[in-house]
Amino acid sequence: MRSLRSWCLVTGLLVAMPLAAQKQDKHYYQTDFAAQEFMARRSQVYDAIGRQSIAVMQGASGVPGFSVFRQSNDFYYLTGVESAHAYLLLNGRTRSATLYLPHRDEGRERNEGKTLSAEDSTLVKQLTGIEQVRGIEHLSSDLIGADLIRPPALALYTPLSPMETGNDSRDELLAAQARRASDPWDGRPSREAELVRHIQERFPQFEVRDLSPTLDAMRTIKSPAEIALIREATRLAGLGIMEAMRSTRPGVYEYQLDAAAKYVFYVNGARGDGYASIIGGGTNAFLGHYFRKTDALRSGDLVLMDYAPDYRYYTSDVTRIWPVNGTFTPAQTALYAFIVAYRDALFRYIKPGVTADEVLDRAAADMKQYLIGKTFASPAHLQAVQEGLAFRGHFQHPVGMAVHDVGRVRGVPLKAGMVFTIDPMIWIPEERLYIRIEDMALVTETGVENLSGFVPSAVADVERVIGKSGVVQFRPPVSITPTVPPRAPGGLRQ
């Protein structure tokens, strides 16, 4: 019987092995965009660079340890491919694309599952609409073949702005680059600068030009498929903030509100944070990008929360502020109502063809009328709202693949497909008090849609949500009692 059992076990394993291998061959590729959309985007690049140019893009490098790889936004935008160390060559003369991928790493695939590689050229071409797929080692020879043999050489475009590879935005990446450059013990150049250096050293015939402005302009106008993803990211952002509202009680920690929102994000398919959550109770909110989240919430204070997920390479940007004890004081209500009214005034004037300055001017005029007959708790509060009429930052930044997305929405006529934030705010330095809310504006063919308008903002609605129990109350944090080691003879601890 023992021999028969062993034979059956071995036979079963041999039968199962081909099935396991077959499962490992299952590839992953995004399902949010059709190949035709990526092809249309690459066609826009060909139009922009012209027939006497090529473009080279590098994808994100591999990640260390057990981190999860995320492709750079621009590379994903043109290909949808999530393989590390990938390159893309766009030939303006032939209007054709070549994707360069690493070769298959069978050992890694046995541990992590299949990754699209150079050996999958037929499949990758079908998925992406890219004309040719080759190993990375062919990029140098293909650059020569692009027309270096018959001068003058084509111009070579490549993005010079730092690539976004997660919960980062270009403004923050540029600031980090400046800090690194000022460190005499670091001073590493950017990956973009390294790529340009390699190109100029090996192929000095090329005139290198910046592709970033072209990609930025393209990403400013969102397609219907992109808007669907931003809409879902905004829905999750709002639901997460509402869960945090329900979980708010005096004594709850800022980081516990973060956990409540994260639960909503991840249980609904988000793969990370769109940016580090800003959750500040009391005077912590006065710091615009407060991220430590270590303090307990106190009755009588307001708590500000600004948070959204990374949902399939797209994010959102929603902010709400509410009373920790569930009830706005009269002084808080006057200030908060001013902010909500300002938000509504700004949305009233957003439509295609107008500029941000026109929206701000018209909204400020409305708010001057709003203030007639209004009273506030102190001269400092009145001064804050009056200064808010002149502040130009209520009309904020684009949102898309990054929370501070690339492209321009200020100083240009608005167009259908633009997505940006409306973010009215006031400061009262005497009390270290900062009040704002933030909503997502989508410019449509006829006007504007507030994508985050479902998130409670009226005083009564906010107080009603806070009155309910949230996940922090249903699953409260566990108290951890430190263990005390036993005493050894003589009173010494072991």
N, C-alpha and C positions, 0 to 999 in steps of 0.2 A: 504493500500500500504506500509505503514511504517513497519508493522509487516511482510509482505511478503518479503520486502527488507532485514530485519534483519535475517529472516529465511534463505534466500539465502546466506547471508554473512557467517553465522555460518556454513552452509552446505559446502560452498566453503572452509572454513578454515579446516574443518574436513577432506575433501577430499585431501587438499594440504599437511596436516601434514605427512601422510605416505610417500608422494613423497619427502618431505624435509628430513625426516629421512633416506630415501633410499639414497639420495645424500650424506648425512653425512657419510654413511657407505662406501663410495668410498675411498679406501686406496691409499696412495702414496708409490711407491717404484721405485727406479732407473730403468732406461731402457737401460743403456749404456753397461752393462755386463750381460751375461747369467749366470744362476746358475752354469753351468759347469765350468766357469772360477773361481768363488769363491771356488768351490770344489777342483779344481786343485791347487789353492793357499794353501788351508788348507792341502792338501796332501803333499805339499812341507814342511810344518811345521812338519807334522808327520815324514817325512823322516829325518828332521834335528834333532828333539828331541829324536827320537828312541822309542822303545817299553817299556822302563823302565821310562817313563816320561809323565807328563801331562803339559799343558800350560793353564794359566788363563789370560784373558785380560779384562780390564774394558773399557767401552766406555766413552764418554764425559758426564759430569754431566749436569743437566738442566741449562738454562740461566735465568738471572733475568729479571724482567720487561717485556718490549715489544721487547727484543732482539730476533733474529731468531736463533734457535738452528742449530748448525753444528756439525756433528759427527767427532770424531777424525779420522785422516787419516788412522792409522793402523787398527782400528776397521772396518772402512768402507772398507778398502782393503780386509779384510777377509770375510765380510758379506754383505756389501751394505745396512745394516740396519741403519736408522736414528732416532731411538728412544733413548731418554736420559736414563741414568742410566741402561744401558744394560751391561751384562757380557757374556763372551764366555769361555767355557771349552773345550779344545781339548785333548782327551785321546789318547796318543800314542799307548797304548796297544791294544785298540779296534779300533783305527783309526776312531773314531766317534766324532761328535761335539754336544754340548748342548748349546743352546742360552737361557739366562735368561733375561726376560723382566719384567718391572713393569706391574701391573694389570691395567685394563682399568679405566681411569678417565673420567667418562661420562660428568661431569660438564665442564671439559676443552674441551672435544671433541665438545660439543655444541657450544663453542666459536671459536675453532680453526680448527675443522675438525678432521677426524679420524687419530689416531696414532696407529701404529702396537703395540700390547700388548700381554701379555701371553695368553689372551683369543683367539688370532688369530693363534694358534699353527699350525693348518692344513695349513692355507694360507702361513704362514711364512716358513714352511718347503718346500712347493712347490716353493716359490720364491727363496730361498737361497740354497736349497739342504742340509740344516742342518738336522741332524737325529732326534733331540729332542728339543722341546721348552718348558720351564718351567718358573714359577714365580721366582723372585729373592730369595725368602725365602728358596728355595731348594738347593741353591749353597753350603751351609755348609754341608748338609748331603751328597751331591754328591761328595764333596771333600773327605769325610770319605770313601765313597763307592769306590773311585778310587783305593784303596788298602791300606789304613791305617790299616785296620783290620788284614792284613797279612804282617808284616814287612819282609824285609826292605821297607820303604816307597818309592814311586816313587819320582824322582826329579820333582820339580815344576818350570816351566819356566814362567816368566812374563816380559813384557817390563820394563826396568829400566830407559830408556831415557824419557824425558818429552814429553807428547803427543802434537801433532800439531792439533789445533782445529780451524784454520781460516787462516788469513794472517800472519802466523808466521812460523818460521823455527827453527830447533833445535839449531843452533848456538845462535840465539837471545834468545831463551827460556832458554838455559843454562846460558847465561849472566844475564838474569833477575832473575834466581834462585839464582845466586851468590850474586846479589845485595840485594835480599830479605833476604838471610841468614846473610848478614853483618849488617842488620838493627836490633838493639837490641829490638826495639818495635814491630817487626814483626817476622821474623825468622821462618815463617811457613814451615813445610816440604812439599815436593811435593806430589801430589796425588799418584804417584808411590810408594814413600816411605811409605805413609800411608797404602797402600794396603799390602805391604810387612810386615809392622808392625802387621797388623791385622792377616795375615796368620801365622806369627811366634808366635804370642801370643796364637792363638787358635789351631794351628796345628804345634807344634814345630818339629814334625817328618819330615816335608818336608825340603829338601835342596833346597833353592831358587836359581835359576839361571836366567841369563839375556837373554830374548828372542829378544831384540832389534837387535843384530848383524844378526840374522837369517832374520828378517823382512827387515832390511836395504839391505841385499844382494839380497833378492827377488825383492824389489822395484827398484833396480838399473837397471834391465833389463825390459824394457817396452813391454807389449804385443801389438798386433795390435790394440786392442780396446783402450788401453791407449794412444797409439801414435795418434789415431784419435782424441781423446780429446785434447791432447797437441797441435796437429796441428790446431785445431779450436781455442784454447786459443791463439795461436801465431797469427793466422789470425786476431782475434779481437784486440790483442795488436798492431799489425802493423797498422790496420785501425784506431785505436784510436790515435796513434802517428801521422799518416798522417793527421787526422782531426785537431790535435793540430798544426801541421805545417801550414795548411791552415788558421788557426785562429790567427796565430802569426802576430802581428804588434807592433811597438813601442807604449808603453802606456798600452798595454794589460797586465793584471796581471798573475802571475804564476798560481794562483788558477783557472783562467779562462781556461787555457790550460788543467788543470786537469778535469774541468767540461766538456770540449769538448770530451775528451777521455772517460770519464764516460758515456756520452750519448751513444757513440758507443757501449760500453761494455753492458750496461743494455738493450738497445733496441734490442740487438742480443742474449739475454738470459743469460748473466752472472749474478751471484747472489751476487757478491761482488768483492773486490779487492784481487788480488793475494798477494799484499804487498802494503804498503803505497807508493804512487807515489813519485818519485824523480824528481822534476822539478826546475831547478836552472838557473836563468839568470845571466850572468856576473860572478862575483867572487863567487856567491852562489854555482855554480857548483863545485867549488874546494872542498866543503864539500861532501864527498862521498855519504852520506845518508841524504842529506838535504831534509827536509820534510815540512817546515813551509809554503812555497809557498805564501808569503804575499807581495812580491815586484812587482812593475811594470817593464816591460821589456824595455830596452833602446837600441836605435839605435846604431849600432857599436859593440854591445855585441853578444856573442853566447848564446844560451839557450840549456841546456841538459835536456833530458826527458827519464826516465827509468820507465816503467809502464807495467802492464799486469793484466788481470782479473782473478778472481777465477771462472772457468768455469766447473761446475759439478765435483768439487773436484780436478781439475787439473789446472795448471797455465802455464805461460811462463815467459820469461825474455828478453825483447828487449829494446835497447837503441839507440837513435839517438841524434845528436847535430847539430844545424843549426843557421844561422845568423838571428837576430831579424828583421833586415831591408830587408831581402830577398836576400842579395848578400854577398858572402864571400869576404873578403879583400885578397890581394895577400899573406899576412903573414898567415892569417887563412887558406887559400887554401893549402899552403905548408904543414902545420902541419896536416890538415885534410886528405889530400891525402896520407900522410905517414900512418895514422891510417887505412884507407880503404885498402891500399896495404898490410899492415900487416895482416888484417883480411883475405884477399884473400890468402896470403901465408900460413897461418895456416890451412885454409880449404883444401889447396892442398894436405896435407900430412895425413889427418885423414882417417883411414880405420881400419878394424878389424886386431888385432894382434900387432899393434904398441902401444907405450906408449905415454903419454902426453909429457914426456921429449924428446922423439925422434921428435915429432911434433914441439915442441918449438925450438929445435936445428936446424932442417932443415929450419924452417921459418926464424929464425934469420940469417942464412947464406944467404938466399935469400934477406933479407932486407939490409944486408951489401952491396950487389951488387946494390940494389935499390938506396942507398944513394950516389953512385958514381956520381959525377957531379951535385948533387942537392944542391941548395942554400936555406938558411933560413934567416929570417928577422934580427936575432940577434944571438950572441954567446949562449945566454940562450936557444933559440929555438933549435939550433944545439945540445947542450948538452942534452936536453930533449930527442930528438930522439935517440941519441947514447946510453943513459942510457936505453931507451926502448928495445934495442937489448938484454940487459942482464936480463931484468925483466922477472920473471917466472909466473906472475899472469895473462898473456894474455889468458892462458888456465884455465878456471874457474871451476864452480861447477855444479853438477847434477841439473836437473830441472824435476819436475813431479808433485806430489801432493803438494809439497812445492817449493817455488822459490829457496831456498838453500836446495835442496832435500837431503835425506839420501843416504848412499852408497858412494862408492869410484869410481872415474874415473881417479884419479891421482895415479901413482905408480903401476898400473896394466895394463895388455894388454887390449886394447879396444875391446868390443864385440858388435855385432849387437844388436840393441835395447837400447843401452845407449843414453841418451839425456843430453846434457850439453851446457854451454855457452862458446863462444869464445868472448873475451872481451879485445881487444887491447887498451892500454891507456898510456898517458904520462902526466907528471906534469911539470909546469913551475912556481916554487914558487915565483920568482921575480915579476910575474904579477898575481899571484893567478889564474893561468889559468890551466884548466884540460880539456883534450880532449879525448874522447873515443866513440866507438860505440860497440854494443853488439848484437850478433846473436845466434840463436838456432841451434845447431848441432845435427843431428840424425845419428848415425852410422848405416849403412845398411850392407847387406851381402857382398857388393862389394866395398863400399867406404863410402861416407857421403852425406847427404842432408842438405842444409841450409834452415831450415823451415821458417826463416824470411827473406830470400833473396829477396822477393818481395817488402820489405820496402825500399824506395829510399835511396841510399847511395852515388851514384856518384854526384859530385858537380852540374852538370847541372840538374840532375833529382830532387835534393833537392830544388834548386832555382825555378824550374818550379812549384813544388807543393806549395811552399810558396806564389807564385804569384797569387794563386787562393784564393777565399774567403771561410772562414769556418763558422761553426755554430755560433761562437761568433759574426761574422759580420751579419749573417742572423737573429739572435735573440740576439741583444746586451743586456747587463745588464741594468736593470731598475734603473734610478736615484731616490733615495729616498730623498724627502725633509722633514726635520724634522718639525713636527707641533708645532706651538707656541701657548701656552694656552692664552685665552683672558685675557685682563687686567680688574681687578676689580676696582671699584671706589677708587680713591686716588692713582692710579698708581700701586698698588700691583697686582701681578699675582695671579689668582685663583688657 
